[in-house]
C-alpha cells in the first residue's frame, strides 16, 4: 500500500478537504492497472485521478452512465469506481446492472463511491453478493487508496482462467 506525506498549513487538514498537494511517495504500490472512474463531480474525479495516477495506475473517467460502457468494452479495466447518482439521477445503478449481466464485464471489480448513504444501506446484500466494495462520500483518501490497493493486490495474485494459484 502506498503512503503519502501531505503538505498542509495545519496538520489536521486532509488532502480531500483542502484539495491539497501530494508531496512524497513513501512506499511502492501494488501492481498498477487501468481504472475507470464514473463520477459527475469534476473535483472528485480530478482528486481520484491525481491519487491513482501517482500510484502508477492509468485512470480514465466518464461523467455519465452511458460513457463507461464504451471505455469498458475497449479498455477492459482492472477496476471501476462508480457513483450511483450522476447528475441527480440514479443512472449508476443502470450501469452496475449492465456490467453484472455481461459475461465479459461481470468479473470486473467495482467500488461504489457515493454520498447516497440510504442506497448503500438498502443495497448491502446485493453489494456483498456481487463483491462490490463500498466507499461513502465524503471519503478519506487513505480508505480509497486502501480499497484500490486491495483490488490490485488480489488481481495480481489471481491465476489465469483455469489455473490454480500456488501458495
N, C-alpha and C positions, 0 to 999 in steps of 0.2 A: 504494500500500500504506500502510495506517495504521500509525503508530508510537505507542508509549506510553512515558511516563515512569512508573516504578513507585515507590511509597513502600514502603520495606523497611528494617527495622532494620539489616540487613547488605547491602551492595551485591551480594554473590554469591548471595543467595537469589532464587529465581524466584517469579513470581506463582503458577505451578502448584504449586510445593512448599508455599507458605505459604497459598494461598487469599487472597492479599493484595488490595490495593485499586488500582484504576485511578485515576491522578491527573490526567493531562492528555493530551488528544488533540493530536498534533503536526501530522499531515498529513491531508488528506481521503482517504476510502476510495473504492474503486470503487463503481459504482452499486449501491445496496442492493437486496436481493432477499429472497425467502422461503426460509428454511432449515428443514428438518425434521431434528431430532436424535433418533436412535433409540438410546437408551442407558439401561441399567438402574441405573447408579450415579448417584444424585441429586446428589452433589457434582460429578461431571464434567459432568453436564447443566447444573447451575447455572453452572459456570465457563464453559462454551461459550456458554450463553445470555447471560451478562453481557458476554462479549467481543464477541459478534456483535451484540447489542443496541446496544452502544457504537459499533459500526461503522455503525449505521443499518439493519441487517437486521431483518426480522420473523422471530423464532425460535420455532418450535413444537416440542414434544417428545412423545415416546412412549417408554414403558419396556418394552413387549413388541413382538414381531414382528407381532402382529395389529392393533395400533392404527394404525401408519403408513399402511396401505393406504387407510383412510378419509380420513386427512389428505391423502394424495397425490391421491386422487380429487377432493376438494373444493377443495384449495388449489393444485394443480399447482405444487409448489415449484420454485425455481431450483436447489436443491442439497439432497442428502440426506447426512447424516453418520451412518453406521451402525456399531454394534458388532456383530460377527457372533456373539458369545457373550452371550446375555441370560439372566440368572438361571441361569447354569451350563449352559445348553443352547445348541446351535449354531443357534438359531432365526433369526438374522440371515441365514444362508445361504438359508433358505426365502424370506425377503423379497427378497433380491437376485435369486433365480431368478424369482419372481413379477413383479418390476419389469422384468426383462430380457425376459420373454416377452410383455409387454403393449405393443402399439404406441404407446399413449398415454404410457407411462412409461419406455420403454426409452432414451429420449434424455436423461432427467434425469441430470445429473452426480452422481456418488457419491464420497464419501470414506469408505473403510473405516478406522475408528479402533478398534483392538483391542489387547489385551495378548497375544492368541493368536498369537505370532510364528511358530509352526510352520505355522499356516494361511496367514499372509502369505507365507511362503516356498514352501509347496507349491502355492499357487494363483496365483503371479505371472503365469503365462501367461494365465490366464483374466482376471485383473485388467487386464493390458495389452491384451488383445483387446477388452475392453469399455470401455476408457478409464477404469477406476476408479482413483482416486488412493488411496495408502496412507499411513496415519499410525499408527505404533506407539505404544502406551502404555508407559510414561509419555511424554507428548509435550511439546515445548517450545511455548509459546504463539505464538512467532514463526512456527514451522513451520505451526501451524494457521491463523493469520491469512494467511500467505503462500499456502497452498493455497486457502483460501476466496477470497482476492483474485484468484488466477489464474482460478478458475472464474467469478467475477463479471465479470472483465475480458473473458474470452473470450465470455461470454454477451452482454455489451454490444456486442461487435464483430460478432456473428453477425447476418446479414441475415434478414429474414422468409423463410419457406419459398419456394424457387423464385427468389429474387432474389440476385444476386451481391453480394459485399461489395466496396465500392470501396476502392482502395488509397490 
